[in-house]
Amino acid sequence: MAIWPCAPCDRRGRAFLFALFWNDCSIKEADMQAIVMTGTGSADVLEMVNLPEPHPAPGPGEVLVRIAAAGVNFMDIGVRQGMAWTEMPNPKILGVEGAGRIIAAGPDVSMAVGQRVAWVYAPGSYAEHIMLPEAALVTIPDGVDDRTAAAIMMQGLTASHFATDFHPVQAGEITLVHAAAGGLGLLLTQIIKMRGGKVIGRVSSADKVAIAMEAGADHVIVDADGDFASQVLALTGGEGVHVVYDGSGPTTFQGSIDSLRRSGTLCWYGPVLGGPGPLDIMSLPRSIKLGYATFFDHIHSPELLWKHAARLFDWVVRGDLKVRIGGIYPLADASRAHREMESRATTGKLLLIP
């Protein structure tokens, strides 16, 4: 993966950027179990292994964390399928998100041993321990438990980016949220509602309707084939929506465009399912705007990571943002979690527990 262009930054900023990309020294603990991918392919390539001790203690600015919960994300599936981290040889440890407790700290660290912390992009999180730069961590407030913290980092920061940054939803705007019963869709729906927007949610099966409605969706469309635009137009009096949040892959691309009103915005995300292919920009109708949203642009410095994560935790503590954990698996069952996520049978966030 390419390193972001970076303005001059201090040591903590450099440590943060280091943590947001592959850290080949991220796991440094004896007798640790972890999930590695032994090759590229199906969930069968995931294997639980015991790791030897390569390093005895945290270095300057580093902390060793005992992981309480690790998040499962579609990007993990993409890595497993060979879409990312290809420069790192196999076997390699999967996972990028989690929460836990500091059990050792190196020099120049301000966080205390025993402090509960969470992180959003630290390769090697499917494990019992992980070594991280302090600048890559956020502290977990007392009103948020470890599993909720692990469940909200990747998808919560992504949803925050989509609805407050990429297209800041305004009161009265109508939005279309794909995969509205998934972990990201549920959080995105709630943030849109907090900002005064209306949500048309799209789900793949009827059993997910109630879950999307519980999160605040005003209307829910059941569609598994990408045939939803006519329903969106009917619900909006033929006008279309102000913004579509679409991470469902090529099958929904044209329908999302057809669902937009004049000067509407298509927020496209999620590389695992692939893009729509070559696009003639002059073919875009109704002066619509199209962009690919990447959550790193929301947290491109340690200060922004801390700021936006603190806001998420504050919403949780106040009860404004509810995190639905749809599946909890022992670390050894990572392959089952991957299969069930790929089947689209799950709702909410999936977690692995070491």
C-alpha positions in Angstrom: 0.0 0.0 0.0 1.2 3.5 -0.8 2.1 5.9 2.0 -0.1 9.0 2.1 1.5 12.3 1.1 2.4 13.8 4.4 2.9 17.3 5.4 5.8 17.8 7.9 4.8 16.1 11.1 6.3 15.4 14.5 7.4 12.1 15.8 3.9 11.2 17.1 2.5 11.9 13.6 5.1 9.8 11.9 4.3 7.0 14.4 0.7 7.3 13.7 1.2 7.0 9.9 3.5 4.0 10.6 0.7 2.3 12.5 -1.8 3.0 9.7 0.2 0.8 7.3 1.8 -2.5 7.7 4.0 -2.8 10.7 6.1 -6.0 10.4 7.0 -5.8 14.0 3.4 -5.4 15.2 3.2 -8.7 17.1 5.8 -9.1 19.8 4.8 -11.5 22.5 5.8 -15.0 23.5 3.3 -17.9 23.3 0.7 -15.9 21.5 -2.1 -17.3 19.4 -3.0 -15.5 16.2 -5.0 -16.1 13.0 -2.8 -16.1 9.9 -3.6 -16.5 6.2 -1.4 -19.2 4.8 -2.2 -18.3 1.2 -4.7 -16.4 -0.9 -8.2 -17.8 -1.3 -11.3 -18.9 0.6 -11.7 -18.8 4.4 -10.0 -22.2 4.5 -6.6 -20.4 4.3 -7.1 -19.0 7.8 -5.3 -20.9 10.5 -4.7 -20.5 14.2 -1.0 -20.5 15.1 1.3 -20.1 18.0 4.0 -17.4 17.6 7.5 -17.4 19.1 8.9 -14.3 20.9 10.8 -12.0 18.5 11.1 -9.0 20.9 11.2 -8.9 24.6 9.6 -5.4 25.4 8.0 -2.3 23.8 10.4 0.2 22.3 10.3 4.0 22.6 6.7 5.3 22.0 5.3 1.8 21.9 2.8 -0.1 24.0 2.0 -3.8 24.2 -1.8 -4.4 24.3 -3.7 -7.5 25.4 -6.6 -7.7 22.9 -10.1 -8.0 24.3 -11.9 -8.0 21.0 -11.0 -7.6 17.3 -13.3 -6.4 14.6 -14.0 -8.3 11.5 -14.2 -6.2 8.3 -14.8 -6.7 4.6 -11.3 -5.4 4.1 -10.0 -8.5 5.9 -11.8 -10.6 3.3 -10.2 -8.4 0.6 -6.7 -9.1 2.1 -7.5 -12.8 2.3 -8.5 -12.7 -1.4 -5.3 -11.0 -2.4 -6.6 -7.5 -3.0 -4.3 -5.8 -0.5 -1.1 -6.4 1.6 0.3 -8.4 -1.4 3.7 -7.0 -0.6 3.7 -8.9 2.7 4.6 -12.6 2.5 2.4 -15.3 3.8 1.7 -16.4 6.5 0.6 -13.0 7.8 -1.8 -12.0 10.6 -5.1 -10.6 9.6 -7.2 -7.9 11.2 -6.9 -4.2 11.7 -9.2 -3.1 14.4 -9.7 -3.9 18.1 -9.8 -2.9 21.7 -7.9 -4.0 24.8 -5.7 -3.0 27.7 -2.1 -1.8 27.8 0.1 -4.4 29.6 3.5 -2.9 29.0 4.8 0.5 27.8 8.1 1.6 26.4 10.0 4.9 27.0 8.3 8.2 26.1 4.8 6.9 26.6 2.2 8.9 28.4 -0.5 6.3 28.6 -0.5 4.1 31.7 -0.3 0.4 32.0 -3.9 -0.8 32.6 -5.4 1.9 30.3 -8.1 0.6 28.0 -7.5 1.6 24.4 -8.9 1.0 20.9 -7.4 1.3 17.4 -8.7 1.4 13.8 -5.9 0.4 11.5 -3.2 -1.8 13.0 -2.5 -4.9 10.8 -2.2 -8.0 13.0 -5.2 -7.5 15.2 -6.5 -11.1 14.9 -4.3 -12.1 17.8 -4.0 -12.1 21.6 -1.5 -9.3 21.8 -0.3 -6.5 19.6 2.4 -3.9 19.8 1.4 -0.4 18.7 2.7 3.2 18.6 0.9 5.2 21.3 -0.1 7.8 18.7 -2.3 5.2 16.9 -4.4 4.5 20.0 -7.5 6.2 21.5 -8.5 5.9 25.1 -11.8 4.2 25.9 -14.1 6.1 28.3 -15.6 4.4 31.3 -19.1 4.4 29.7 -18.0 2.3 26.7 -17.2 -1.4 27.1 -14.4 -3.1 25.2 -16.6 -4.9 22.7 -18.5 -1.8 21.8 -15.2 0.1 21.3 -13.8 -2.6 19.1 -17.1 -2.6 17.1 -17.3 1.1 16.4 -13.8 2.1 15.3 -13.6 1.2 11.6 -17.3 1.4 10.8 -18.0 4.3 13.1 -15.2 6.5 11.7 -16.2 5.5 8.2 -19.9 6.4 8.8 -18.8 9.7 10.4 -16.7 10.5 7.3 -19.5 9.7 4.9 -22.2 11.8 6.7 -20.3 14.6 8.2 -17.3 15.1 5.8 -17.6 13.6 2.4 -21.3 14.7 2.1 -22.3 16.6 5.2 -26.0 15.7 5.5 -28.3 18.7 6.0 -31.6 18.7 7.8 -34.4 17.6 5.5 -32.1 15.8 2.9 -33.2 12.4 1.8 -30.5 9.7 1.6 -30.3 6.1 0.3 -28.2 3.8 2.4 -27.2 0.4 0.9 -26.7 -2.6 3.2 -28.7 -0.7 5.8 -28.7 -3.6 8.3 -25.0 -4.1 8.2 -22.6 -2.7 10.8 -21.7 0.3 8.7 -25.3 0.9 7.5 -26.8 0.9 10.9 -24.3 3.5 12.2 -24.6 5.6 9.1 -28.3 5.6 9.4 -28.2 6.8 13.0 -25.7 9.6 12.2 -27.8 10.8 9.3 -30.9 10.9 11.6 -28.9 12.9 14.2 -28.2 15.5 11.5 -31.9 15.7 10.6 -31.8 13.7 7.4 -34.2 11.1 6.2 -33.1 7.5 5.3 -34.3 5.1 2.7 -32.5 1.9 3.6 -31.9 -1.0 1.2 -31.5 -4.5 2.6 -31.1 -7.9 0.8 -33.8 -9.8 2.6 -37.1 -9.2 4.5 -35.7 -10.5 7.8 -33.4 -7.4 7.9 -36.1 -4.8 7.6 -36.9 -4.5 11.3 -33.2 -4.1 12.1 -32.8 -1.2 9.7 -36.1 0.4 10.9 -34.9 0.1 14.5 -31.8 2.2 13.6 -34.1 4.9 12.3 -34.6 4.2 8.6 -37.7 6.0 7.4 -38.4 3.5 4.6 -36.7 0.1 3.8 -36.5 -1.5 0.4 -35.9 -5.2 0.1 -33.8 -5.9 -3.0 -31.1 -8.5 -3.7 -30.6 -7.9 -7.4 -30.0 -4.2 -7.8 -33.6 -3.3 -8.9 -34.4 -0.6 -6.5 -34.3 2.8 -8.3 -38.0 2.8 -9.2 -38.9 2.3 -5.6 -36.6 5.1 -4.5 -38.1 7.5 -7.1 -41.7 6.5 -6.0 -40.8 7.3 -2.4 -39.4 10.7 -3.3 -42.2 11.8 -5.6 -40.0 11.2 -8.7 -37.3 13.6 -7.5 -34.7 11.1 -6.2 -32.4 11.4 -3.2 -29.8 14.0 -2.3 -27.1 11.4 -1.7 -26.5 7.6 -2.1 -24.1 5.7 0.1 -23.2 2.6 -1.9 -20.7 0.0 -1.0 -22.6 -2.9 -2.6 -20.5 -3.3 -5.7 -21.1 -3.0 -9.5 -24.6 -4.5 -9.4 -26.0 -1.4 -7.7 -24.0 1.3 -9.5 -26.5 2.2 -12.2 -29.4 2.0 -9.8 -27.7 4.4 -7.5 -27.1 6.9 -10.3 -30.8 6.5 -11.3 -31.9 7.2 -7.7 -30.2 10.6 -7.5 -31.9 13.9 -8.0 -30.4 16.8 -9.9 -27.0 17.7 -8.4 -27.2 14.7 -6.1 -24.1 12.9 -4.8 -23.0 9.3 -5.1 -20.7 8.3 -2.3 -19.0 5.1 -3.6 -17.0 3.0 -1.2 -15.7 -0.5 -0.5 -13.1 -2.0 -2.8 -13.8 -5.7 -2.0 -16.7 -6.1 -4.4 -15.0 -4.2 -7.2 -15.7 -1.0 -9.1 -18.2 -0.3 -11.9 -15.6 -0.4 -14.7 -14.6 2.4 -17.1 -16.8 5.5 -16.8 -17.4 8.3 -19.4 -17.8 11.3 -17.2 -19.8 13.1 -19.9 -22.4 10.3 -19.5 -23.3 11.3 -16.0 -26.8 12.6 -15.9 -28.5 15.5 -14.0 -25.3 17.2 -13.0 -24.7 14.5 -10.3 -21.5 14.3 -8.4 -19.6 11.1 -8.0 -16.8 10.3 -5.6 -14.9 7.5 -3.9 -14.8 7.9 -0.2 -11.9 6.7 1.9 -12.1 7.0 5.7 -8.3 7.7 6.0 -9.2 11.2 4.7 -11.2 11.6 7.8 -8.4 10.8 10.2 -5.2 11.8 8.4 -3.5 12.9 11.6 -3.4 11.7 15.2 -5.4 14.7 16.3 -8.2 14.0 13.9 -8.3 10.3 15.0 -8.6 11.3 18.7 -11.2 14.0 17.9 -13.5 11.9 15.8 -13.1 8.8 18.0 -14.0 10.9 21.0 -17.1 12.1 19.3 -18.2 8.6 18.5 -17.7 7.5 22.1 -19.6 10.6 23.3 -22.5 9.7 21.1 -22.5 6.1 22.5 -22.3 7.3 26.1 -25.2 9.7 25.5 -27.3 7.0 23.9 -27.4 8.7 20.5 -25.5 6.0 18.8 -26.2 2.3 19.4 -23.8 -0.3 18.2 -25.3 -3.6 17.2 -23.0 -6.6 17.6 -24.4 -9.2 15.3 -21.9 -12.0 16.0 -19.3 -12.9 18.6 -16.8 -15.7 17.7 -13.8 -17.2 19.5 -10.6 -16.2 17.8 -10.2 -19.8 16.5 -13.5 -19.4 14.5 -12.2 -16.6 12.3 -12.9 -18.6 9.2 -16.5 -19.1 10.2 -16.9 -15.4 10.8 -15.5 -14.7 7.3 -17.9 -17.2 5.7 -20.9 -15.8 7.4 -20.0 -12.2 6.5 -19.4 -13.2 2.9 -22.8 -15.0 2.8 -24.5 -11.6 3.6 -26.5 -13.5 6.3 -25.1 -11.4 9.1 -26.3 -8.0 10.5 -24.4 -5.5 12.6 -20.7 -5.9 13.6 -18.8 -9.2 13.9 -16.2 -9.6 16.6 -13.4 -12.1 17.4 -12.6 -12.8 21.1 -9.1 -14.1 21.9 
